[in-house]
Amino acid sequence: MTLFRHELRQGRKALLIWTVIIAFMLAVCILIYPEMESQMTEISGMFSDMGSFSAAFGMDKINFGEFTGYFGVECGNVLGLGGAFFAALLGISALAKEEKEHTAEFLLTHPVSRGKVAAQKLGAVFAQIIILNAAVIGIVTLSTLLVGESPDVKSFALLFLAYFILQIEIASICFGISAFMNGSGSGIGLGAAVLFYFLNIISNLTVDAKFLKYITPFGYTDGADIIVNGCMEIKYLSVGLVLSVIGIVTAFFLYGKKDIQ
């Protein structure tokens, strides 16, 4: 577990920064709700009549004036995008950074197999995602209590679970891509996260593009659908889990045979 602990120590600063930023933005969104609550009903009606724009963000399905609906749209986008970016950066750099930073030769001369190296790196990626989500849930819970709201616990639990699975999927896919690379891939990782996000928006705009929800992890994290239906879309979630497994298996297979530069 030496490499696992090393990865956690090496990434602690980035983890702290991303956690503070995401938690702070979520806290601000929640703490300003009481000031906006009196205007929310009118705003909700206005947003629900904005056609394609409303459909793109699911605001035609939920009451934006209620705290749960407000959280699903506003805070959901913060946690969804922020978490996706963080997970993408973790996954895409996990294996490639050893060649980028010229530490691969030192690492691989130790009596540890490449499979164990990949496993400990993947474990460190998942551990950091768990830490980020635990901290965010704590801050969100505290902020919600401070504003005196009592949201639907099931909806909140499903939202947080959905975004956690999204982060695991994106990290796993980027982890697989990382095995192909021997340099910095942060742009590719962030680009993949942004692409997934916009694919979901496109899929909400027209029925003809609904199939895109099978491709993007944001398809099963749509806050409006989770709040209205009381569950995640299993058909989209199942594909996401399969893609996660493919990414992980690809990483282990390629890294075990890769000619390290």
Secondary structure, DSSP 8 states (H G I E B T S, - for coil): -HHHHHHHHHHHHHHHHHHHHHHHHHHHHHHTHHHHHHHHHHHHHHHHTSTHHHHHTTTTTS-TTSHHHHIIIIIHHHHHHHHHHHHHHHHHHTTTHHHHTT-HHHHHTSS--HHHHHHHHHHHHHHHHHHHHHHHHHHHHHHHHHTT----HHHHHHHHHHHHHHHHHHHHHHHHHHTT-SS--HHHHHHHHHHHHHHHHHHHH-GGGGGGGGT-GGGG--HHHHHHHSS--HHHHHHHHHHHHHHHHHHHHHHHH----
